[in-house]
Amino acid sequence: MEKDSLKALALMGLEDAELSLLFVNSRRMRELNKTYRGIDSTTDVLSFPQYESRDEFPDEGEFPIGDIVIDPQRASEQARDAGHSLATELRVLLVHGIVHLMGLDHEKGGPGARKMRNLEKKLLAGLGK
């Protein structure tokens, strides 16, 4: 996951960016989802951005862009359902989380959702998925 994180950030020209990655069980993910999104159910990945958008990132030096939380149990179930490996699903969730840290959001639909999907595809291709 570390190599994929570093490569994905480099593909976006963010070699100096830092992110934290946390793996939690479904119970903890549900608690986080309820606390921070008001949704009382588990989810596969949550992102907690440090900035509202990429426009706010510092121009130089190392800087944190945020935190990504992944539920590996949920990822395993989704991998099985999608017919690919857990490693592939974790990479998909990592990229999804990173793109959210860039300030993009798919939940509102429209151009932002398309831009997010396109960036995810580009990054996954760059990672070799």
N, CA, C and O of each residue as an XYZ file, in Angstrom:
516
protein
N       0.825     -1.194      0.000
C       0.000      0.000      0.000
C       0.876      1.269      0.000
O       0.516      2.276     -0.610
N       2.004      1.212      0.675
C       2.865      2.381      0.713
C       3.385      2.734     -0.681
O       3.383      3.899     -1.078
N       3.830      1.714     -1.416
C       4.337      1.968     -2.766
C       3.240      2.526     -3.662
O       3.477      3.457     -4.431
N       2.040      1.959     -3.566
C       0.923      2.452     -4.370
C       0.571      3.892     -3.987
O       0.279      4.715     -4.855
N       0.602      4.190     -2.698
C       0.297      5.553     -2.244
C       1.302      6.545     -2.808
O       0.927      7.584     -3.352
N       2.575      6.217     -2.675
C       3.622      7.113     -3.160
C       3.542      7.300     -4.671
O       3.710      8.408     -5.179
N       3.285      6.211     -5.379
C       3.202      6.300     -6.836
C       1.982      7.111     -7.274
O       2.077      7.922     -8.195
N       0.840      6.898     -6.623
C      -0.370      7.647     -6.973
C      -0.160      9.141     -6.732
O      -0.559      9.967     -7.554
N       0.462      9.485     -5.614
C       0.731     10.890     -5.336
C       1.704     11.464     -6.365
O       1.530     12.593     -6.824
N       2.719     10.693     -6.724
C       3.692     11.147     -7.725
C       3.019     11.357     -9.080
O       3.345     12.310     -9.788
N       2.086     10.480     -9.449
C       1.373     10.627    -10.712
C       0.592     11.942    -10.778
O       0.304     12.452    -11.861
N       0.257     12.477     -9.613
C      -0.471     13.741     -9.557
C       0.461     14.915     -9.281
O       0.000     16.035     -9.059
N       1.766     14.664     -9.294
C       2.720     15.733     -9.041
C       2.789     16.158     -7.595
O       3.138     17.300     -7.296
N       2.459     15.249     -6.691
C       2.419     15.556     -5.262
C       3.457     14.734     -4.494
O       3.136     14.088     -3.497
N       4.691     14.765     -4.966
C       5.747     13.977     -4.337
C       6.006     14.380     -2.892
O       6.477     13.559     -2.104
N       5.709     15.628     -2.524
C       5.956     16.103     -1.162
C       4.752     15.946     -0.243
O       4.830     16.275      0.940
N       3.647     15.450     -0.770
C       2.447     15.280      0.042
C       2.566     14.046      0.925
O       3.201     13.056      0.560
N       1.948     14.128      2.080
C       1.901     13.007      3.012
C       0.440     12.662      3.272
O      -0.427     13.536      3.282
N       0.184     11.375      3.480
C      -1.147     10.968      3.907
C      -1.000      9.856      4.928
O       0.002      9.141      4.949
N      -1.994      9.723      5.758
C      -1.989      8.603      6.698
C      -3.045      7.607      6.235
O      -4.083      7.973      5.683
N      -2.746      6.351      6.479
C      -3.623      5.258      6.068
C      -3.884      4.386      7.284
O      -2.949      3.936      7.947
N      -5.143      4.151      7.573
C      -5.537      3.377      8.748
C      -6.491      2.272      8.310
O      -7.409      2.505      7.524
N      -6.265      1.078      8.824
C      -7.161     -0.053      8.570
C      -7.927     -0.347      9.852
O      -7.334     -0.481     10.923
N      -9.249     -0.446      9.735
C     -10.101     -0.689     10.903
C     -11.108     -1.790     10.596
O     -11.351     -2.117      9.435
N     -11.688     -2.356     11.650
C     -12.720     -3.366     11.441
C     -14.063     -2.692     11.151
O     -14.204     -1.475     11.279
N     -15.034     -3.496     10.763
C     -16.338     -2.961     10.344
C     -17.052     -2.213     11.468
O     -17.740     -1.223     11.218
N     -16.891     -2.681     12.694
C     -17.531     -2.003     13.825
C     -16.986     -0.579     13.973
O     -17.747      0.372     14.146
N     -15.674     -0.450     13.903
C     -15.055      0.875     14.037
C     -15.398      1.763     12.829
O     -15.621      2.964     12.982
N     -15.438      1.177     11.654
C     -15.781      1.954     10.462
C     -17.208      2.493     10.574
O     -17.484      3.625     10.177
N     -18.096      1.687     11.110
C     -19.481      2.143     11.293
C     -19.520      3.327     12.265
O     -20.234      4.303     12.034
N     -18.754      3.233     13.343
C     -18.692      4.333     14.312
C     -18.179      5.617     13.651
O     -18.733      6.698     13.853
N     -17.125      5.480     12.870
C     -16.563      6.653     12.184
C     -17.555      7.243     11.189
O     -17.714      8.460     11.104
N     -18.215      6.373     10.441
C     -19.180      6.829      9.444
C     -20.347      7.559     10.113
O     -20.832      8.570      9.606
N     -20.784      7.037     11.248
C     -21.885      7.678     11.976
C     -21.436      9.015     12.555
O     -22.158     10.008     12.463
N     -20.260      9.042     13.145
C     -19.758     10.260     13.778
C     -19.504     11.373     12.771
O     -19.883     12.521     13.004
N     -18.871     11.045     11.664
C     -18.419     12.087     10.740
C     -19.331     12.326      9.541
O     -19.256     13.377      8.904
N     -20.194     11.354      9.228
C     -21.076     11.555      8.076
C     -22.549     11.434      8.441
O     -23.421     11.688      7.610
N     -22.828     11.043      9.692
C     -24.211     10.897     10.126
C     -24.906      9.696      9.528
O     -26.135      9.637      9.494
N     -24.116      8.719      9.048
C     -24.681      7.514      8.426
C     -24.381      6.331      9.333
O     -23.218      5.991      9.551
N     -25.424      5.702      9.860
C     -25.266      4.610     10.826
C     -25.140      3.258     10.128
O     -25.975      2.371     10.302
N     -24.083      3.123      9.338
C     -23.750      1.851      8.701
C     -22.267      1.880      8.359
O     -21.635      2.936      8.344
N     -21.739      0.720      8.088
C     -20.323      0.664      7.730
C     -20.132      1.102      6.283
O     -21.098      1.259      5.537
N     -18.912      1.291      5.910
C     -18.563      1.631      4.532
C     -17.179      1.062      4.251
O     -16.523      0.548      5.157
N     -16.741      1.149      3.024
C     -15.450      0.552      2.675
C     -14.275      1.490      2.900
O     -13.205      1.049      3.318
N     -14.460      2.787      2.627
C     -13.360      3.752      2.756
C     -13.917      5.114      3.158
O     -14.976      5.537      2.694
N     -13.182      5.781      4.025
C     -13.488      7.152      4.403
C     -12.243      7.995      4.195
O     -11.122      7.529      4.398
N     -12.447      9.224      3.794
C     -11.334     10.157      3.607
C     -11.581     11.387      4.462
O     -12.702     11.889      4.553
N     -10.514     11.860      5.083
C     -10.578     13.049      5.913
C      -9.536     14.038      5.395
O      -8.379     13.996      5.813
N      -9.939     14.922      4.492
C      -8.977     15.838      3.875
C      -8.487     16.915      4.838
O      -9.217     17.369      5.719
N      -7.258     17.300      4.650
C      -6.659     18.392      5.405
C      -7.063     19.738      4.804
O      -7.113     20.752      5.500
N      -7.351     19.731      3.500
C      -7.695     20.959      2.774
C      -9.008     20.748      2.026
O      -9.391     19.615      1.733
N      -9.687     21.840      1.725
C     -10.945     21.772      0.975
C     -10.731     21.317     -0.460
O     -11.537     20.562     -1.004
N      -9.631     21.782     -1.081
C      -9.352     21.416     -2.459
C      -7.846     21.479     -2.697
O      -7.086     21.978     -1.868
N      -7.445     20.967     -3.835
C      -6.033     20.957     -4.200
C      -5.484     22.379     -4.328
O      -4.286     22.595     -4.147
N      -6.328     23.326     -4.631
C      -5.898     24.720     -4.764
C      -5.296     25.266     -3.473
O      -4.532     26.231     -3.507
N      -5.631     24.661     -2.341
C      -5.143     25.125     -1.049
C      -3.819     24.477     -0.633
O      -3.238     24.869      0.380
N      -3.332     23.492     -1.397
C      -2.089     22.819     -1.022
C      -0.933     23.815     -1.028
O      -0.891     24.698     -1.884
N       0.012     23.689     -0.084
C       1.184     24.562     -0.084
C       1.986     24.412     -1.380
O       1.985     23.352     -2.006
N       2.659     25.478     -1.764
C       3.443     25.481     -2.996
C       4.762     24.742     -2.867
O       5.307     24.274     -3.866
N       5.285     24.627     -1.648
C       6.570     23.953     -1.486
C       6.655     23.296     -0.120
O       5.915     23.634      0.804
N       7.577     22.347     -0.019
C       7.786     21.627      1.231
C       6.799     20.493      1.422
O       5.796     20.394      0.716
N       7.098     19.644      2.386
C       6.205     18.522      2.697
C       4.964     19.033      3.410
O       5.022     19.986      4.187
N       3.846     18.384      3.132
C       2.595     18.779      3.762
C       1.639     17.593      3.794
O       1.634     16.775      2.874
N       0.821     17.493      4.855
C      -0.179     16.426      4.927
C      -1.402     16.784      4.104
O      -1.871     17.922      4.134
N      -1.924     15.794      3.360
C      -3.155     16.060      2.611
C      -4.375     15.453      3.289
O      -5.508     15.787      2.941
N      -4.154     14.561      4.257
C      -5.282     14.003      4.991
C      -5.102     12.557      5.361
O      -4.011     11.995      5.267
N      -6.218     11.957      5.792
C      -6.241     10.585      6.286
C      -7.222      9.748      5.468
O      -8.278     10.222      5.049
N      -6.840      8.495      5.255
C      -7.720      7.531      4.588
C      -7.901      6.353      5.531
O      -6.931      5.826      6.076
N      -9.153      5.944      5.720
C      -9.487      4.802      6.576
C     -10.149      3.750      5.700
O     -11.093      4.046      4.967
N      -9.648      2.513      5.778
C     -10.166      1.413      4.959
C     -10.575      0.250      5.858
O      -9.897     -0.065      6.836
N     -11.680     -0.372      5.515
C     -12.145     -1.588      6.192
C     -11.753     -2.789      5.328
O     -12.399     -3.048      4.312
N     -10.697     -3.530      5.717
C     -10.250     -4.658      4.899
C     -11.279     -5.782      4.775
O     -11.310     -6.478      3.761
N     -12.124     -5.968      5.798
C     -13.163     -6.998      5.710
C     -14.143     -6.647      4.602
O     -14.504     -7.502      3.793
N     -14.563     -5.417      4.565
C     -15.479     -4.964      3.506
C     -14.783     -5.044      2.143
O     -15.395     -5.430      1.148
N     -13.506     -4.677      2.111
C     -12.732     -4.757      0.866
C     -12.661     -6.199      0.366
O     -12.754     -6.448     -0.835
N     -12.497     -7.136      1.280
C     -12.435     -8.551      0.906
C     -13.749     -9.018      0.288
O     -13.756     -9.733     -0.714
N     -14.851     -8.608      0.892
C     -16.179     -8.970      0.363
C     -16.376     -8.365     -1.034
O     -16.873     -9.034     -1.940
N     -15.988     -7.109     -1.199
C     -16.159     -6.439     -2.488
C     -15.251     -7.049     -3.546
O     -15.640     -7.154     -4.709
N     -14.052     -7.449     -3.158
C     -13.136     -8.101     -4.099
C     -13.747     -9.396     -4.611
O     -13.726     -9.678     -5.809
N     -14.290    -10.173     -3.689
C     -14.927    -11.442     -4.067
C     -16.091    -11.182     -5.025
O     -16.223    -11.857     -6.046
N     -16.932    -10.204     -4.692
C     -18.084     -9.876     -5.535
C     -17.671     -9.375     -6.914
O     -18.342     -9.656     -7.907
N     -16.564     -8.633     -6.974
C     -16.084     -8.078     -8.242
C     -15.247     -9.076     -9.034
O     -14.969     -8.856    -10.213
N     -14.840    -10.177     -8.388
C     -14.046    -11.189     -9.079
C     -12.584    -10.816     -9.253
O     -11.930    -11.264    -10.193
N     -12.074     -9.993     -8.343
C     -10.649     -9.700     -8.405
C     -10.016     -9.885     -7.022
O     -10.706    -10.216     -6.058
N      -8.721     -9.674     -6.933
C      -7.987     -9.944     -5.692
C      -8.237     -8.859     -4.646
O      -8.672     -7.749     -4.954
N      -7.945     -9.225     -3.403
C      -8.032     -8.250     -2.318
C      -7.044     -7.111     -2.569
O      -7.364     -5.951     -2.311
N      -5.860     -7.426     -3.065
C      -4.863     -6.389     -3.356
C      -5.407     -5.372     -4.355
O      -5.194     -4.169     -4.205
N      -6.107     -5.859     -5.368
C      -6.697     -4.956     -6.361
C      -7.758     -4.080     -5.723
O      -7.804     -2.877     -5.975
N      -8.610     -4.670     -4.900
C      -9.676     -3.892     -4.247
C      -9.090     -2.849     -3.300
O      -9.581     -1.722     -3.241
N      -8.057     -3.212     -2.569
C      -7.414     -2.247     -1.673
C      -6.820     -1.088     -2.469
O      -6.881      0.063     -2.036
N      -6.250     -1.391     -3.621
C      -5.703     -0.339     -4.493
C      -6.827      0.571     -4.983
O      -6.661      1.790     -5.018
N      -7.957     -0.002     -5.359
C      -9.112      0.785     -5.807
C      -9.581      1.713     -4.678
O      -9.857      2.889     -4.918
N      -9.669      1.196     -3.470
C     -10.129      2.003     -2.338
C      -9.116      3.086     -1.979
O      -9.495      4.209     -1.646
N      -7.838      2.752     -2.048
C      -6.794      3.735     -1.793
C      -6.906      4.897     -2.772
O      -6.899      6.060     -2.369
N      -7.008      4.580     -4.050
C      -7.123      5.618     -5.079
C      -8.386      6.443     -4.868
O      -8.359      7.667     -4.993
N      -9.478      5.784     -4.552
C     -10.733      6.491     -4.301
C     -10.550      7.483     -3.146
O     -10.986      8.632     -3.222
N      -9.901      7.019     -2.089
C      -9.653      7.892     -0.945
C      -8.752      9.060     -1.290
O      -9.011     10.190     -0.876
N      -7.692      8.798     -2.048
C      -6.771      9.868     -2.439
C      -7.491     10.911     -3.280
O      -7.283     12.109     -3.093
N      -8.325     10.472     -4.192
C      -9.044     11.425     -5.051
C      -9.987     12.283     -4.207
O     -10.153     13.472     -4.478
N     -10.601     11.688     -3.191
C     -11.413     12.506     -2.275
C     -10.549     13.539     -1.560
O     -10.996     14.662     -1.327
N      -9.318     13.173     -1.209
C      -8.427     14.128     -0.543
C      -8.062     15.299     -1.447
O      -7.639     16.350     -0.966
N      -8.225     15.117     -2.752
C      -7.968     16.205     -3.704
C      -9.139     17.185     -3.763
O      -9.066     18.202     -4.453
N     -10.214     16.879     -3.042
C     -11.373     17.756     -3.015
C     -12.476     17.360     -3.971
O     -13.458     18.088     -4.110
N     -12.339     16.214     -4.638
C     -13.373     15.764     -5.569
C     -14.407     14.919     -4.843
O     -14.098     14.241     -3.862
N     -15.644     14.968     -5.339
C     -16.735     14.250     -4.679
C     -17.694     13.697     -5.727
O     -18.139     14.416     -6.621
N     -18.000     12.421     -5.605
C     -18.913     11.761     -6.551
C     -20.356     11.778     -6.068
O     -21.270     11.547     -6.860
N     -20.576     12.041     -4.801
C     -21.922     11.908     -4.237
C     -22.894     12.968     -4.741
O     -24.108     12.768     -4.696
N     -22.380     14.074     -5.212
C     -23.249     15.138     -5.728
C     -23.586     14.928     -7.195
O     -24.432     15.635     -7.743
N     -22.925     13.952     -7.847
C     -23.172     13.679     -9.254
C     -22.587     14.755    -10.150
O     -21.769     15.567     -9.716
N     -23.012     14.752    -11.399
C     -22.616     15.783    -12.352
C     -21.151     15.754    -12.738
O     -20.500     14.712    -12.667
N     -20.630     16.916    -13.152
C     -19.258     16.999    -13.650
C     -18.217     16.565    -12.619
O     -17.208     15.956    -12.977
N     -18.454     16.875    -11.345
C     -17.507     16.475    -10.302
C     -17.369     14.970    -10.207
O     -16.266     14.457    -10.021
N     -18.473     14.259    -10.334
C     -18.448     12.800    -10.276
C     -17.699     12.231    -11.476
O     -16.925     11.283    -11.341
N     -17.932     12.811    -12.646
C     -17.223     12.355    -13.852
C     -15.723     12.620    -13.740
O     -14.904     11.771    -14.091
N     -15.379     13.792    -13.254
C     -13.972     14.144    -13.086
C     -13.303     13.181    -12.098
O     -12.166     12.755    -12.302
N     -14.019     12.853    -11.038
C     -13.475     11.924    -10.045
C     -13.257     10.542    -10.653
O     -12.189      9.954    -10.480
N     -14.247     10.022    -11.358
C     -14.119      8.700    -11.993
C     -12.964      8.678    -12.984
O     -12.200      7.714    -13.036
N     -12.839      9.744    -13.772
C     -11.760      9.804    -14.768
C     -10.389      9.825    -14.102
O      -9.467      9.154    -14.567
N     -10.246     10.580    -13.029
C      -8.975     10.627    -12.322
C      -8.665      9.276    -11.686
O      -7.516      8.833    -11.701
N      -9.674      8.623    -11.131
C      -9.476      7.292    -10.554
C      -8.982      6.310    -11.630
O      -8.045      5.548    -11.390
N      -9.600      6.331    -12.790
C      -9.180      5.450    -13.880
C      -7.749      5.721    -14.290
O      -6.974      4.791    -14.511
N      -7.395      6.997    -14.393
C      -6.040      7.381    -14.775
C      -5.025      6.876    -13.740
O      -3.993      6.314    -14.105
N      -5.319      7.077    -12.466
C      -4.400      6.651    -11.418
C      -4.279      5.121    -11.360
O      -3.179      4.585    -11.221
N      -5.403      4.435    -11.466
C      -5.351      2.964    -11.444
C      -4.555      2.430    -12.627
O      -3.801      1.467    -12.485
N      -4.714      3.040    -13.778
C      -3.921      2.633    -14.942
C      -2.435      2.883    -14.694
O      -1.594      2.066    -15.066
N      -2.120      3.999    -14.075
C      -0.744      4.324    -13.752
C      -0.132      3.401    -12.720
O       1.083      3.204    -12.685
N      -0.992      2.832    -11.872
C      -0.526      1.875    -10.866
C      -0.457      0.454    -11.425
O       0.046     -0.457    -10.769
N      -0.961      0.279    -12.631
C      -0.899     -1.044    -13.246
C      -2.109     -1.893    -13.002
O      -2.017     -3.119    -13.067
N      -3.255     -1.284    -12.719
C      -4.503     -2.050    -12.542
C      -5.307     -2.045    -13.801
O      -6.386     -2.635    -13.847
